[in-house]
Amino acid sequence: MRLFRYYPSNPKKLDPELEKKIFYHSLILPAVFVAVLWIVEIVEQVGGYNFVRLGVYPRHLKGLTGILFSPFIHDDFGHLISNSLPVFILSAMLIYFYRRISYRIFIQMYLLAGICVWIAGRESWHIGASGVVYALAAFHFVSGIIRNDVRLLTLSVVVVFLYGGLVWGMLPIRPEISWEGHLWGAVSGVVFAIYYRKYGIRRHKFDWEEEEEENEEIVSDQSQLADEEKSKQSQSSENNDDENKKPGNVSHTGEF
């Protein structure tokens, strides 16, 4: 997409209008995704349906379709509400920061998490978008560490804090919770954070970073001037020594 080709090399020369368009564009897919989650749950609850069998059932052919559909199925509205906000925020972050490859990353994590649950999960129905949440959160967190990007780290930590008990959700503590979905979602996020580690994203420099760089440049310039001054003084001293060593006027005396 044309919007996603915009990566200014100098963060100080941003196009505010284009940045705004990119930001709004990054909200479209997350909004549509969350809206579909709600539509499915409303249809299930109001119509008296049970979509659990559209989830993942590990190592059984009947559970293969769940790799695609399980994130859209939830146990109740409480389960859906707990997933909606994290999915929206983390997906929007993914699209805004990674732009032209964001959809590819999302689909790859989505599929890998589902496949891993189908291969290594318990023989039970696994449903819910929690695996997607764990994948996105892990991707942003690890990617923030690799890239040393404070924005990605901060936003991921905030979502993790709001989501609550993210780490404990990957442990087999509560049998009614698909901890395998959480675990393999996080693993898929880590895998693709490492895989795309060389993909460059534009990183804003904060004021304190710019001040630090300016101070380093000043110190460097002062050090260079001091070295040049010392070199000049040393050269001048050597010249003076050479002049003192030159022979003076010789007066010949007659022979005795």
Secondary structure as UniProt FT lines:
FT   HELIX           3..5
FT   TURN            11..12
FT   HELIX           16..25
FT   TURN            26..27
FT   HELIX           28..47
FT   HELIX           52..54
FT   TURN            58..59
FT   HELIX           61..63
FT   TURN            64..65
FT   HELIX           66..69
FT   HELIX           70..72
FT   HELIX           77..98
FT   HELIX           99..101
FT   HELIX           102..120
FT   HELIX           130..147
FT   HELIX           150..163
FT   TURN            166..167
FT   HELIX           168..170
FT   TURN            172..173
FT   TURN            175..176
FT   HELIX           179..195
FT   TURN            196..198
FT   HELIX           207..245
//
